[in-house]
Amino acid sequence: MGSALAARDDVRGGKTATGSVRYPSRMSATTSSRSRPAREQSLHGGTASPPYPWYVTAALMACGAVLLTLAFAPAEQFYLAWLGPAALLVAVHGPRSLWRTFLWAWGGGTLFFAVNMWWLGLVTLPGAIALIVYLGAYWGLLALVVRGCSLMARPPVVAAAYVAAAWCGLEFLRGNLFTGLPWLYLGHTQSPFLAAVQIADALGAYGVSFWVAMINAAVALAVLRGVRAAAPAMAAAAVVMAAVTGYGLWRLSQQTTTPGPRVLVVQGNYPQSTGGDKGASYAEMLAFHVGATQRHLEADGEVDLVVWSETVLAPLNEEARQVMRDSGARFLDQTHDAVARLARQYGVNILVGATYAADWREVTDPKTGRRQSEPMDRRNSAYLFHRDGRMDQRRYDKIHLVPFGEYMPFKQTIPWLHRAFMLFNPYPYDYTLTAGDQSAMTVFEIADRPGKRTWRFVVPICFEDIDSRLLARMMRQTVNGTAPDFIVNITNDGWFRANQNSQHLQAAAFRSIENRAPTARSVNTGISGFVDSSGRIDRRALVPQGTDGVSAATLALDGRRPLYTRVGDLFAGLCVLVTCGPVIRAAAGRYRRHAASRVKSVPRGKP
């Protein structure tokens, strides 16, 4: 009976008496298990020796990190993402124990995020190290789930589906825990493969990550268990990919767009410093943006909306202007009047990124000892000037603030931890912004020149355009029963260098697919430009990174209202729930085995 069970494990894969997992081997049909070295008998921990040496595990982790890096922007070799995670899935079956598995995968993940997010160190080196190490831990968690739950030992199709669900579930957690960082999602790599990413309008970027992860699981199964054993998983992955691509081709073939407003985006080129220096004075930035806008409008009189980037102007709210007015300073009024005059002169709507400053109080400067007025309520805001020069009474205040960049966590709740986090602060002082009201997702309205048509749009600021849940909520807002027509993103990427700008654009393109709405982006230091409602980036209209300039395009508005806008991250939540099943079962099994071993260890006759 025992030999029969062992034979079944060799053929189908399963758990041995020691708790390890046996995988079918290409040699099992012709060679007995006793004639093989121990590392060929099992591809899981618990055996006398690992299935391959430590340096093979290291090479596989490094290979996975490199392949995934090349799959993301700016290289955009999307097909390499079909192999990179497979190297990780094979590597996690090398170490002897779960603990070592976690550490190896954590190291591989840290390497991947370090290569792709090193530019954070230009803002805060301690913060960058802490964040990269934290993000790398998600690879370690994936390894624990895959190996600890013996996912790869299950029937091939089930194994591939479970691995894909685990990958998406962990992406969802990474994108939402501790305010979240939905950056470098596996699905983002597929943006050049336009037909294969249209499924995002139903399942979000997570749906794209799912089918890519499923392909990788099938590849890993072929390596671990042989091509013949992995054939069902490979066939299932091929069917899913074909269905996704077919759906995408159908979506791309639909004629659903109509001409919308003509939008001009203006890009400054002002690298930022960690001390808060914006690279130029507010007066210099105002002069550049006014001049660049005027020069284009002189040649193009059809522009409906001009967009300037994030925090390019000083505070524009009335309270801040009144405080400065009372102190004899007129610069804020002059800034407001310059933008209003430009809008009125050319009959154009102008959206600007500026700060909001309110609740002014007398405080003592710790350096000089002098009393001065300071705002207690600072916000990162967007203001709209209409064609007649009137500034809209509504504004949008950024809701999703960036920790360590726009606020330091736990200031009120855990003061000692807040003081520790100040070590990661890129500023030499406690710089804290106030988040906008979650219920105040402003939908701006502009009219065409004859005043016959009205367009509506939302304005995610900075990294809010990678927050898919927030964008879906914004797009669910209505004005007189009508949803927004397009998205305008204003961003300041002047803090960063290298591949950050292109990665940001790649991730932001998914918001257009998910909500079937075109996007206009105005980004300090780049990359500014336009994305249509199918996620297609207009490469000819991009303002290159590290330059200043302008670009104009007529947006193609899409009348479709997709499933993702209505239900948000429902699919990702289901992936989390599906993953919890084997995790709970594996944890319960380990607890039972541990309890049984403790009972056996108690000598007979003793309680």
C-alpha positions as CSV (number, residue, x, y, z in Angstrom):
1,M,0.0,0.0,0.0
2,G,2.8,2.4,1.0
3,S,4.7,1.7,-2.3
4,A,1.5,2.4,-4.2
5,L,1.0,5.8,-2.6
6,A,4.6,6.7,-3.2
7,A,4.2,5.7,-6.9
8,R,1.1,7.8,-7.1
9,D,3.0,10.8,-5.7
10,D,5.8,10.3,-8.3
11,V,3.2,10.3,-11.1
12,R,0.8,13.0,-10.0
13,G,2.8,15.1,-7.5
14,G,1.8,15.3,-3.9
15,K,2.9,15.5,-0.3
16,T,5.3,13.0,1.2
17,A,5.2,11.8,4.8
18,T,7.8,14.5,5.6
19,G,5.6,17.3,4.3
20,S,7.6,17.9,1.2
21,V,6.0,18.0,-2.3
22,R,7.1,15.5,-5.0
23,Y,6.8,16.6,-8.6
24,P,6.7,14.3,-11.6
25,S,10.1,14.0,-13.1
26,R,11.0,13.4,-16.7
27,M,13.0,10.4,-15.4
28,S,10.3,8.9,-13.2
29,A,9.0,6.5,-15.9
30,T,12.3,4.8,-16.5
31,T,14.3,5.4,-13.3
32,S,13.4,4.3,-9.8
33,S,13.4,7.0,-7.1
34,R,16.2,5.2,-5.2
35,S,18.6,5.4,-8.2
36,R,18.3,9.2,-8.4
37,P,20.1,11.7,-6.2
38,A,17.8,13.1,-3.5
39,R,17.6,16.6,-5.1
40,E,16.2,14.9,-8.3
41,Q,13.5,13.2,-6.3
42,S,11.8,16.4,-5.1
43,L,11.6,20.0,-6.2
44,H,10.4,21.2,-2.7
45,G,12.1,21.6,0.6
46,G,12.2,18.9,3.2
47,T,14.6,16.6,1.4
48,A,18.2,15.8,2.3
49,S,19.5,18.4,-0.1
50,P,17.9,21.2,-2.2
51,P,17.0,20.5,-5.8
52,Y,19.6,22.9,-7.0
53,P,22.5,24.8,-5.4
54,W,22.2,28.2,-3.8
55,Y,23.9,29.9,-6.8
56,V,21.2,28.5,-9.1
57,T,18.5,30.0,-6.9
58,A,20.4,33.3,-7.0
59,A,20.8,33.2,-10.7
60,L,17.1,32.5,-11.2
61,M,16.1,35.4,-9.0
62,A,18.4,37.8,-10.8
63,C,17.2,36.6,-14.1
64,G,13.6,37.2,-13.2
65,A,14.4,40.7,-12.0
66,V,16.3,41.5,-15.2
67,L,13.6,40.1,-17.5
68,L,10.9,42.0,-15.7
69,T,12.9,45.2,-15.7
70,L,13.3,45.0,-19.5
71,A,9.5,44.4,-19.8
72,F,8.6,47.7,-18.2
73,A,9.1,51.2,-19.6
74,P,11.3,52.5,-21.0
75,A,12.5,49.3,-22.7
76,E,8.9,48.0,-23.1
77,Q,9.9,44.5,-24.2
78,F,6.5,43.3,-23.0
79,Y,7.0,39.6,-24.0
80,L,9.8,39.2,-21.4
81,A,7.1,39.6,-18.7
82,W,5.9,36.1,-19.8
83,L,9.1,34.6,-18.5
84,G,10.4,36.8,-15.7
85,P,8.0,35.7,-12.9
86,A,8.5,32.1,-14.1
87,A,12.1,32.3,-13.0
88,L,10.9,33.4,-9.6
89,L,8.3,30.5,-9.4
90,V,11.0,28.0,-10.2
91,A,13.6,29.5,-7.9
92,V,11.3,29.3,-4.8
93,H,11.5,25.5,-4.9
94,G,15.2,25.6,-4.4
95,P,15.9,26.5,-0.7
96,R,15.6,23.8,2.0
97,S,12.9,25.6,4.1
98,L,10.1,28.0,3.9
99,W,12.0,30.6,5.8
100,R,14.9,30.4,3.4
101,T,12.5,30.5,0.5
102,F,11.0,33.8,1.8
103,L,14.4,35.3,2.3
104,W,15.6,34.4,-1.2
105,A,12.4,35.8,-2.8
106,W,12.6,38.9,-0.6
107,G,16.1,39.5,-1.9
108,G,15.0,39.0,-5.5
109,G,12.1,41.4,-5.0
110,T,14.4,44.0,-3.4
111,L,16.8,43.7,-6.3
112,F,13.9,44.2,-8.8
113,F,12.5,47.3,-7.0
114,A,16.0,48.7,-6.4
115,V,16.8,48.6,-10.1
116,N,13.5,50.1,-11.1
117,M,13.0,52.6,-8.3
118,W,16.5,53.8,-7.4
119,W,15.5,57.3,-8.4
120,L,13.6,57.6,-5.1
121,G,17.0,57.9,-3.5
122,L,17.4,61.3,-5.2
123,V,14.6,62.6,-2.9
124,T,15.3,60.6,0.3
125,L,17.9,57.9,0.5
126,P,16.8,56.4,3.8
127,G,13.2,56.5,2.7
128,A,14.0,54.9,-0.7
129,I,15.9,52.0,1.0
130,A,13.0,51.4,3.5
131,L,10.4,51.5,0.7
132,I,12.3,49.2,-1.7
133,V,13.0,46.6,1.1
134,Y,9.2,46.8,2.0
135,L,8.1,46.3,-1.6
136,G,10.6,43.4,-2.1
137,A,8.8,41.6,0.8
138,Y,5.8,41.1,-1.5
139,W,7.9,38.7,-3.6
140,G,8.7,36.9,-0.4
141,L,5.1,36.6,0.5
142,L,4.3,35.3,-3.0
143,A,7.0,32.6,-2.5
144,L,5.5,31.7,0.9
145,V,2.0,31.3,-0.6
146,V,3.3,29.3,-3.7
147,R,5.5,26.9,-1.8
148,G,3.8,26.9,1.6
149,C,0.5,26.0,0.0
150,S,2.1,23.6,-2.5
151,L,0.3,25.5,-5.3
152,M,2.6,24.0,-8.0
153,A,1.8,20.5,-6.9
154,R,-1.8,20.8,-7.7
155,P,-3.4,19.8,-11.0
156,P,-1.8,22.0,-13.7
157,V,-4.7,24.2,-14.6
158,V,-5.6,24.7,-10.9
159,A,-2.0,25.4,-10.1
160,A,-1.8,28.1,-12.8
161,A,-5.0,29.7,-11.7
162,Y,-4.1,29.8,-8.1
163,V,-0.6,31.3,-8.8
164,A,-2.3,34.0,-11.0
165,A,-4.8,34.8,-8.3
166,A,-2.1,35.0,-5.6
167,W,0.0,37.4,-7.8
168,C,-3.0,39.7,-8.4
169,G,-4.1,39.5,-4.7
170,L,-0.7,40.6,-3.5
171,E,-0.6,43.4,-6.1
172,F,-4.0,44.6,-4.7
173,L,-2.6,44.6,-1.2
174,R,0.6,46.4,-2.2
175,G,-1.5,49.0,-4.0
176,N,-3.8,49.7,-1.0
177,L,-2.1,48.9,2.3
178,F,-0.5,51.9,4.1
179,T,-2.0,54.3,1.4
180,G,-0.6,51.9,-1.3
181,L,1.8,52.2,-4.1
182,P,0.3,50.7,-7.3
183,W,3.5,51.0,-9.2
184,L,5.2,48.4,-11.5
185,Y,2.2,46.1,-11.7
186,L,2.8,43.0,-13.9
187,G,-0.1,44.0,-16.2
188,H,1.5,47.4,-16.9
189,T,4.2,45.7,-19.0
190,Q,1.7,44.8,-21.6
191,S,0.8,48.3,-22.6
192,P,2.4,48.0,-26.0
193,F,0.3,44.9,-26.7
194,L,-2.9,47.0,-27.1
195,A,-5.4,44.2,-27.8
196,A,-4.4,42.3,-24.8
197,V,-4.9,45.1,-22.3
198,Q,-8.4,46.1,-23.2
199,I,-9.7,43.6,-20.6
200,A,-8.8,46.3,-18.1
201,D,-12.1,48.0,-18.8
202,A,-13.8,45.1,-17.0
203,L,-11.2,43.8,-14.6
204,G,-8.7,46.6,-14.2
205,A,-5.0,46.3,-14.6
206,Y,-5.3,43.3,-12.3
207,G,-7.0,41.4,-15.1
208,V,-4.0,41.9,-17.3
209,S,-1.7,40.8,-14.5
210,F,-3.8,37.7,-14.1
211,W,-3.3,36.3,-17.6
212,V,0.4,37.2,-17.6
213,A,0.9,35.5,-14.3
214,M,-1.0,32.4,-15.6
215,I,1.4,32.2,-18.6
216,N,4.4,32.3,-16.2
217,A,2.9,29.6,-14.0
218,A,2.5,27.4,-17.0
219,V,6.1,28.0,-18.0
220,A,7.3,27.3,-14.5
221,L,5.3,24.1,-14.4
222,A,6.9,23.0,-17.6
223,V,10.3,23.4,-16.0
224,L,9.4,21.8,-12.7
225,R,7.2,18.9,-13.9
226,G,7.9,18.6,-17.6
227,V,6.2,19.9,-20.7
228,R,3.8,16.9,-21.0
229,A,2.6,17.3,-17.4
230,A,2.3,21.0,-17.8
231,A,0.4,20.8,-21.1
232,P,-3.1,21.3,-19.6
233,A,-1.9,24.5,-17.9
234,M,-0.2,25.7,-21.1
235,A,-3.3,25.1,-23.0
236,A,-5.5,26.9,-20.5
237,A,-3.1,29.9,-20.5
238,A,-3.3,29.9,-24.3
239,V,-7.1,29.8,-24.3
240,V,-7.3,32.7,-21.7
241,M,-4.8,34.8,-23.7
242,A,-6.7,34.1,-27.0
243,A,-10.0,35.1,-25.3
244,V,-8.5,38.2,-23.8
245,T,-6.9,39.2,-27.2
246,G,-10.2,38.5,-29.0
247,Y,-12.1,40.7,-26.6
248,G,-9.5,43.4,-27.1
249,L,-9.7,43.3,-30.8
250,W,-13.5,43.6,-30.6
251,R,-13.2,46.6,-28.3
252,L,-10.7,48.3,-30.5
253,S,-12.9,47.8,-33.6
254,Q,-15.8,49.6,-32.0
255,Q,-16.5,53.1,-33.4
256,T,-17.6,54.9,-30.3
257,T,-15.7,58.2,-30.2
258,T,-16.7,61.7,-31.1
259,P,-14.6,64.9,-31.3
260,G,-14.2,66.7,-28.0
261,P,-12.3,69.8,-26.8
262,R,-8.9,70.8,-28.1
263,V,-6.5,70.7,-25.2
264,L,-3.1,72.4,-24.9
265,V,-0.7,71.0,-22.3
266,V,2.3,73.1,-21.2
267,Q,5.4,71.4,-19.8
268,G,7.9,73.2,-17.7
269,N,11.4,71.8,-17.0
270,Y,12.2,72.6,-13.4
271,P,14.0,69.9,-11.5
272,Q,13.2,69.9,-7.8
273,S,15.5,69.7,-4.9
274,T,15.1,67.8,-1.6
275,G,15.2,71.1,0.3
276,G,12.0,72.3,-1.3
277,D,13.6,74.4,-4.0
278,K,11.4,74.3,-7.1
279,G,14.2,75.0,-9.5
280,A,12.8,78.5,-10.3
281,S,10.9,81.2,-8.6
282,Y,7.1,81.4,-8.8
283,A,7.5,84.5,-10.9
284,E,9.8,82.8,-13.4
285,M,7.5,79.8,-13.7
286,L,4.5,82.1,-14.2
287,A,6.4,84.0,-16.9
288,F,7.3,80.8,-18.8
289,H,3.8,79.4,-18.8
290,V,2.2,82.6,-19.8
291,G,4.7,83.1,-22.6
292,A,4.5,79.5,-23.9
293,T,0.7,79.6,-23.8
294,Q,0.6,82.9,-25.7
295,R,2.9,81.8,-28.4
296,H,0.9,78.7,-29.2
297,L,-2.5,80.5,-29.0
298,E,-1.3,83.1,-31.5
299,A,-1.0,80.3,-34.0
300,D,-3.8,78.0,-32.8
301,G,-7.0,79.7,-32.0
302,E,-9.1,76.6,-31.6
303,V,-7.8,75.6,-28.2
304,D,-10.6,75.1,-25.6
305,L,-8.5,74.2,-22.6
306,V,-5.0,75.0,-21.5
307,V,-3.4,72.9,-18.8
308,W,-0.4,73.9,-16.6
309,S,1.3,71.3,-14.3
310,E,1.0,70.6,-10.6
311,T,1.9,73.4,-8.0
312,V,3.4,75.6,-10.7
313,L,1.8,78.7,-9.1
314,A,1.7,80.2,-5.6
315,P,-1.6,80.0,-3.6
316,L,-4.6,81.4,-5.5
317,N,-7.4,81.1,-2.9
318,E,-9.0,84.4,-1.7
319,E,-7.9,84.0,1.9
320,A,-4.2,83.7,1.0
321,R,-4.4,86.6,-1.4
322,Q,-6.1,88.7,1.3
323,V,-3.4,87.9,3.9
324,M,-0.7,89.0,1.4
325,R,-2.7,92.0,0.4
326,D,-2.9,93.1,4.1
327,S,0.8,92.7,4.5
328,G,1.5,94.9,1.4
329,A,2.5,92.1,-0.9
330,R,0.7,92.0,-4.2
331,F,2.3,89.0,-5.9
332,L,-0.5,86.6,-5.4
333,D,-3.0,89.1,-6.8
334,Q,-0.7,89.7,-9.7
335,T,-0.5,85.9,-10.4
336,H,-4.3,85.6,-10.3
337,D,-4.7,88.6,-12.6
338,A,-2.1,87.4,-15.1
339,V,-3.9,84.0,-15.6
340,A,-7.3,85.7,-15.7
341,R,-6.1,88.2,-18.2
342,L,-4.6,85.5,-20.4
343,A,-7.9,83.5,-20.3
344,R,-9.9,86.6,-21.2
345,Q,-7.6,87.8,-23.9
346,Y,-7.7,84.5,-25.9
347,G,-11.1,83.3,-24.8
348,V,-9.8,80.0,-23.5
349,N,-10.2,78.0,-20.3
350,I,-7.1,77.5,-18.2
351,L,-6.5,74.8,-15.6
352,V,-3.6,75.5,-13.3
353,G,-1.9,73.6,-10.5
354,A,-1.3,75.8,-7.5
355,T,-1.3,75.5,-3.7
356,Y,-4.1,76.4,-1.3
357,A,-3.2,78.2,2.0
358,A,-5.7,78.9,4.7
359,D,-6.2,79.1,8.5
360,W,-3.4,81.7,8.8
361,R,-1.9,82.1,12.3
362,E,0.9,84.1,14.0
363,V,3.8,81.8,14.7
364,T,7.4,82.3,15.8
365,D,10.2,81.4,13.4
366,P,12.5,79.0,15.3
367,K,15.5,80.3,13.5
368,T,15.0,84.1,13.7
369,G,12.6,84.3,16.6
370,R,10.4,86.7,14.6
371,R,6.6,86.5,14.5
372,Q,5.1,85.8,11.1
373,S,1.9,84.6,9.6
374,E,1.8,81.0,8.4
375,P,-1.0,78.8,7.0
376,M,-2.0,75.8,9.1
377,D,-4.0,74.4,6.2
378,R,-1.9,73.7,3.1
379,R,-3.3,71.8,0.1
380,N,-2.2,70.7,-3.4
381,S,-4.9,72.0,-5.6
382,A,-6.2,72.6,-9.1
383,Y,-8.0,75.8,-10.1
384,L,-10.0,76.5,-13.3
385,F,-10.2,79.9,-15.0
386,H,-13.0,80.2,-17.5
387,R,-13.0,82.0,-20.9
388,D,-14.1,85.3,-19.4
389,G,-11.3,85.3,-16.9
390,R,-13.4,84.3,-14.0
391,M,-11.9,81.8,-11.6
392,D,-14.3,79.0,-10.8
393,Q,-15.5,79.0,-7.2
394,R,-14.8,75.3,-7.0
395,R,-11.3,73.7,-6.9
396,Y,-10.0,70.2,-6.5
397,D,-7.8,69.4,-3.6
398,K,-5.6,66.3,-3.8
399,I,-7.1,63.4,-1.8
400,H,-4.4,60.7,-2.0
401,L,-1.4,62.3,-0.4
402,V,2.1,60.7,-0.7
403,P,3.5,59.6,2.6
404,F,7.0,61.0,3.4
405,G,6.5,63.4,0.5
406,E,3.3,65.3,1.4
407,Y,2.8,64.2,4.9
408,M,4.6,62.3,7.7
409,P,2.4,59.5,9.1
410,F,1.3,59.1,12.7
411,K,1.9,62.7,13.8
412,Q,-1.2,62.7,16.0
413,T,-1.8,59.0,16.7
414,I,1.8,57.6,17.4
415,P,4.1,60.6,18.0
416,W,7.2,58.6,18.7
417,L,6.8,56.7,15.4
418,H,6.2,60.0,13.7
419,R,9.5,61.3,15.1
420,A,11.3,58.2,13.9
421,F,9.8,58.6,10.4
422,M,11.1,62.2,10.3
423,L,14.5,60.6,9.5
424,F,13.0,59.7,6.1
425,N,11.6,63.2,5.5
426,P,13.0,64.7,2.2
427,Y,12.5,68.2,3.6
428,P,14.6,69.7,6.4
429,Y,11.3,70.6,8.3
430,D,7.9,69.0,9.0
431,Y,6.1,69.6,5.7
432,T,2.5,68.4,5.9
433,L,-0.4,68.9,3.5
434,T,-4.1,68.5,4.3
435,A,-5.8,65.9,2.2
436,G,-8.9,66.9,0.2
437,D,-12.3,65.8,1.3
438,Q,-13.1,62.3,0.0
439,S,-16.6,63.5,-1.0
440,A,-15.3,66.5,-2.9
441,M,-14.2,64.9,-6.1
442,T,-14.8,68.0,-8.2
443,V,-16.0,67.6,-11.8
444,F,-15.1,70.7,-13.7
445,E,-17.2,71.9,-16.6
446,I,-16.2,74.0,-19.7
447,A,-18.1,75.1,-22.7
448,D,-17.0,75.4,-26.4
449,R,-16.7,78.8,-28.0
450,P,-20.3,79.1,-29.2
451,G,-21.4,77.9,-25.7
452,K,-23.5,75.2,-27.2
453,R,-21.6,72.2,-25.9
454,T,-20.4,71.4,-22.4
455,W,-17.6,69.1,-21.4
456,R,-16.9,67.7,-18.0
457,F,-13.5,66.4,-16.6
458,V,-11.8,65.3,-13.4
459,V,-8.3,66.2,-12.3
460,P,-6.2,63.6,-10.5
461,I,-3.1,65.3,-9.2
462,C,0.4,63.7,-9.3
463,F,0.4,60.0,-8.5
464,E,-3.4,59.9,-8.2
465,D,-3.5,58.9,-11.8
466,I,-2.0,55.5,-10.9
467,D,-4.7,55.0,-8.2
468,S,-7.3,53.0,-10.1
469,R,-9.8,52.9,-7.3
470,L,-9.8,56.7,-6.9
471,L,-10.1,57.3,-10.6
472,A,-13.1,55.0,-10.9
473,R,-14.7,56.8,-8.0
474,M,-14.0,60.1,-9.7
475,M,-15.5,58.9,-13.0
476,R,-18.6,57.7,-11.2
477,Q,-19.4,61.4,-10.2
478,T,-22.0,63.1,-12.3
479,V,-23.1,66.6,-13.0
480,N,-26.8,66.9,-13.8
481,G,-26.8,63.1,-14.4
482,T,-23.9,63.2,-16.8
483,A,-20.5,61.5,-16.1
484,P,-17.1,63.1,-16.8
485,D,-15.9,63.0,-20.4
486,F,-12.2,63.0,-20.0
487,I,-9.3,63.0,-17.5
488,V,-6.7,65.8,-17.0
489,N,-3.6,64.8,-14.9
490,I,-1.3,67.5,-13.6
491,T,1.9,66.3,-12.2
492,N,5.3,67.4,-10.9
493,D,7.9,64.7,-11.6
494,G,10.7,67.1,-11.2
495,W,11.9,65.2,-8.2
496,F,12.9,62.2,-10.2
497,R,15.0,61.0,-13.1
498,A,15.6,58.2,-15.5
499,N,12.9,55.6,-15.9
500,Q,10.4,57.1,-13.4
501,N,8.8,59.4,-16.0
502,S,8.2,56.7,-18.6
503,Q,7.0,54.2,-15.9
504,H,4.5,56.9,-14.7
505,L,3.1,57.4,-18.2
506,Q,2.8,53.6,-18.8
507,A,0.8,53.1,-15.6
508,A,-1.4,56.2,-16.1
509,A,-2.4,54.9,-19.6
510,F,-4.5,52.1,-17.9
511,R,-6.8,54.7,-16.3
512,S,-8.0,55.7,-19.8
513,I,-8.7,52.0,-20.6
514,E,-10.4,51.2,-17.3
515,N,-12.8,54.2,-17.6
516,R,-12.9,54.6,-21.4
517,A,-11.9,58.2,-21.2
518,P,-9.0,60.1,-22.9
519,T,-6.3,61.7,-20.7
520,A,-4.4,64.9,-21.1
521,R,-1.2,65.1,-19.0
522,S,0.8,68.2,-18.1
523,V,3.9,67.1,-16.2
524,N,6.8,69.2,-15.0
525,T,10.0,67.7,-16.6
526,G,7.8,65.3,-18.6
527,I,6.4,63.3,-20.0
528,S,3.4,65.4,-21.1
529,G,1.0,64.3,-23.8
530,F,-2.2,62.5,-24.6
531,V,-3.7,59.0,-24.1
532,D,-6.9,57.9,-25.9
533,S,-9.7,55.9,-24.4
534,S,-8.1,52.6,-25.6
535,G,-4.8,53.3,-23.8
536,R,-3.1,54.3,-27.0
537,I,-0.3,56.9,-26.3
538,D,0.1,59.5,-29.1
539,R,3.9,59.3,-29.4
540,R,4.0,62.1,-31.9
541,A,2.3,64.5,-29.4
542,L,4.6,63.7,-26.4
543,V,6.8,66.4,-25.0
544,P,10.1,64.6,-24.3
545,Q,11.4,64.1,-20.8
546,G,13.8,66.8,-19.5
547,T,12.6,69.5,-21.9
548,D,10.1,72.3,-21.9
549,G,7.5,72.7,-24.5
550,V,3.8,72.5,-25.4
551,S,1.6,70.0,-27.2
552,A,-2.0,70.2,-28.4
553,A,-4.6,67.6,-29.5
554,T,-8.3,67.3,-30.0
555,L,-9.6,64.6,-27.6
556,A,-11.7,61.8,-28.9
557,L,-14.5,61.3,-26.3
558,D,-15.8,57.8,-25.8
559,G,-19.5,57.2,-24.9
560,R,-18.9,53.8,-23.4
561,R,-19.2,53.3,-19.6
562,P,-17.3,50.2,-18.8
563,L,-17.8,47.7,-16.0
564,Y,-14.6,48.7,-14.2
565,T,-15.9,52.2,-13.6
566,R,-19.0,50.8,-12.0
567,V,-17.5,48.0,-9.8
568,G,-13.9,49.1,-9.3
569,D,-11.5,46.5,-7.9
570,L,-14.0,43.7,-7.5
571,F,-11.9,41.2,-9.5
572,A,-8.8,42.0,-7.4
573,G,-10.8,41.5,-4.2
574,L,-12.0,38.1,-5.5
575,C,-8.3,37.1,-6.2
576,V,-7.5,37.9,-2.5
577,L,-10.4,35.8,-1.3
578,V,-9.4,32.9,-3.6
579,T,-5.9,33.0,-2.4
580,C,-7.0,33.0,1.3
581,G,-8.5,29.5,0.8
582,P,-5.3,27.5,0.3
583,V,-3.4,29.8,2.8
584,I,-5.9,29.0,5.5
585,R,-5.9,25.3,4.7
586,A,-2.1,25.2,4.7
587,A,-1.9,27.1,8.0
588,A,-4.5,24.8,9.6
589,G,-2.6,21.7,8.4
590,R,0.7,23.0,9.8
591,Y,-1.1,23.7,13.1
592,R,-2.5,20.2,13.3
593,R,0.8,18.6,12.4
594,H,2.6,20.7,15.1
595,A,-0.1,19.8,17.7
596,A,0.3,16.1,16.8
597,S,4.0,16.2,17.1
598,R,3.8,17.8,20.5
599,V,1.4,15.0,21.6
600,K,3.8,12.3,20.4
601,S,6.7,14.0,22.2
602,V,5.0,13.6,25.6
603,P,6.2,10.4,27.3
604,R,3.6,7.7,28.0
605,G,2.1,7.8,31.5
606,K,2.5,11.6,31.8
607,P,-0.2,14.1,31.3
